[in-house]
Amino acid sequence: MMAGTTLLDIKGVQTYYGNIRALNGVDVTVKQGEIVALIGANGAGKSTLMMTIFGAPRARAGTITFAGTDITQLPTHEIARMRIAQSPEGRRIFPRMTVMENLQMGASLDNLKHYDEDVEKVFTLFPRLKERIAQRGGTLSGGEQQMLSIGRALMARPKLLLLDEPSLGLAPLIVKQIFDAIRELNRTQGLTVFLVEQNAFGALKLATRGYVMVNGNVTMSGTGKELLADPDVRAAYLEGGHH
């Protein structure tokens, strides 16, 4: 696909939990080679949108298209096979497995010929993981677990990486390392990233474009710079919020 081609196209998506509507007709586009950030307060529906892309919960209305294929009704495992990888909120790594075993779990079975090269790439991006290679996931610090969660997602050689709250609960220095790594992946490998973040300042500085979500609606969109400069965005998400 050419740069600038739409990779992920979300149109009019409505998602419900029981009878409660969590997403009210959301439109979001992610183009090849972009970093797109979705910001908003806790409970705005950001993580719901992330999970809806993977079909759990499933969209009740609207369409989700990835690389030209309608994935709205596909089973989750088939969506994953299309080379969409996710580093979910709460860094769900395998706590009893070592760092190396966690990375092995992320590797796609049809891509094992690149396995050693892919492991090396993860260790270049996150040297700390190489130092912890034989340690169990559950004994790592929060920042190291987040690095491992992203590293595991990268082992699938994704065309699109979904990151759900990668900075949550981490010290500012570690957040900077994580964001720097995302920027590096995008710059050197052209990886397309869709990022959900409460850390609006860090996310918009990183992003090509951003969307603002309020109560299950996308209320604004623009380039990262435009949203950073917008007085409404500043008042709601940035005042006193950037360290």
N, C-alpha and C positions, 0 to 999 in steps of 0.2 A: 504493500500500500504506500502511496506517496505521502510525503509530509503534508500536513494540513488536511488530510482526508479524515472524515469523521469516523472515529473508532467506536465510541460508545454514544448511543443516542437514546435518551430517555424522554418519552413524550406522553404527557397527560397521565402520569402514573398515580393511581390511587391504591393505597394499601390500608388494610384494616386489621385491627386486633379484635376479634369477635365483631361486635357492632360498632366499635369505636374507630373512626377514620383517623389514621395517623399521617397519611400523605394525601394532599388535596389536589391532585392533578399537577404533578411536578414535571417540569421540563429542564433537562440538563444535557449539555453536549460536551463530550471530551474528544478533542482531535488528536490524531497521531502526533506524538512527540511533545505534547503539552504536559504541564503540571497544573491540574485544576483543583482548587481548594473549595470546599463547602464549609462555611462557618455558620455559627448560630449558637444560641444558648443551649444549655443542657435541656433535653426533652423536646427540642425543636423538630426532631424527626430525622436527624442526620444519619444516625446509625441504622434506623429503619430503612432508609433509602439504600444504604450499603448492603444490608441483608436482603432487600428485595431484588437487587441485581442478581444475587445468587439463588433467588427463588424460594427463600425461607425467611419471612412469609412471602407468598406469591402476590403479585400485583392483581387487583381485582378489575382494574380498568387501565387503559393506556398500553404502550408498548415499550419494550427495551430491546434495542438492536445493537449487536456487537459485530464489528467488522462485516456489516451487511447482512448478518443472519439474525432473524427474530428469535430471541432467547427467552421471551416472556414466560412461556409455558414449559420450557425444558427442565428436566430434573437437574438438581444441584450438581451431581457428579458429572453430568454431561457439560454443564456450563464450565466447570473447573477444567475439563479436558480441552476447552477451547483456548486455553492459555490465558485465563484470567486468574490471577493469584491474589490472595487476600491475607493481610496481616490484621487479624480482628482486634476489636477493643478488648483490653484485658490480657493481651499477649498470650493467647492460649497455646503455650508450648507443652511438650510432654515432660513433666517435671522429673520423672524417674529415669528418663533416658539422658545419655550424655549429649553434649553439644553436637558431636559428630553424628550420633544416631538421629537427633532432631533434624539435622540437615539432610540425612539420608531419607527421612520420611517425606521431605519436601520434593525430592528429585522425581521428575516424571519418568515413568518406567520406559517410555519409548525414546528417552534421551540420554541413556546411561553412557553413551560414548563420550559425552561432554562432561561426565561426572567430576573427574579430577580437576578439570579446568574451571568448572563452576564453583567447586569448593574453594579453590584458590582465589577466585574473584571475591567470594564472600569474605575470606580472611584478609584480602587486601583492603576491602571496604571497612571491615571491622576487625582490626588486628587483635583487639581484646578477646574475641572469640577463639582465635588461634591459641592464645595463652590458656584458655579454659577448655580446650578441646575434649579432655577426658572427664570434665566435671559434669555432674548431673544438672539438668536444666533448673530444677527447683532450688539449687543452692546458689544460683547466680543472683546478682543485684537486679533491681528493676530495669535499669538501663541496659544491662547485658541481656536480660530476657527479651527486651524490645529489639535489640540488635539481632538476636537469634530468631525472633519471630519474622523480622523482615528478611533475614538471610535465608530462612526456610522457604519463604514465599518466592524468593529469587531463584531457588534451585529448580523451580518448575519452568524456568526460562519464559516468564510471562510476557505477553504483548501489552498487557495492562496490569498494573499493580494497584490494588485498592488498599489504602491505609486508613484504619479507623482509630482516631485519637492516638497517634504514635507518641505524643509528648505527655500524655496523661500521667500525672504523679511523678514525673521525673525532674531532677534538678536542672536548672537552666543550662549549665555547662553540657550536660548529657543531651538535652534537647537540641542544643546547637550542633553537637556531633551527629545526631540522627538527621536533622534537617540538612546539614552539609552533605551527608551521605546520599540523601535523596536527590539533592541538586547535582551531585557528581554522577550518579546513575543516569540521570536525565541527560546531562551534558555529554558524557562519554559514550553511553550506550543507546541514547535516544529513547530511553524507556519512558512510556506514557504512564503518568501517575494521577490517580484520583484520590484526593486526600480529604478526610473529614477531620476537623480540628476545632477545639474550643479555644486554642491559642491562636486567636485571629491574627495578631500582629506577625508572628512567626510564619504562619501559613500563607498570608497574603504577600509577605516579602519573598517567599519561595515561589509563589504561583505565577504562571502565565496569566491565568484568568481565575476569577472566583465567583462564587454564588453565595448569597446570604439566605438562610432559611429561618423562618419564623412560624411556629405553630403549624408545621406541615406544608407550608407554602414557600416557594422561592419568591422573595420580595425584591431582590436586586441582583444584578450581575454586572460584571465589568472586568477590566484588566486588574491584576493585583494592585498596581499603582493607583488606578482610579478609585478602587474601594478603600485603599489605605488613606487616600486624601479626602474621602467623602465625609462631610460633617456628621451625617446620621450614623454612619458606620463607626466613626471615631467615638461618638457619644455613647453608642450602645455597647461596643466591644473593645475599644482601645483605650479609653480614658483610664489612666492608672493601671492599665492591663499589660503594658509591655515593659519588660524588665531588661 
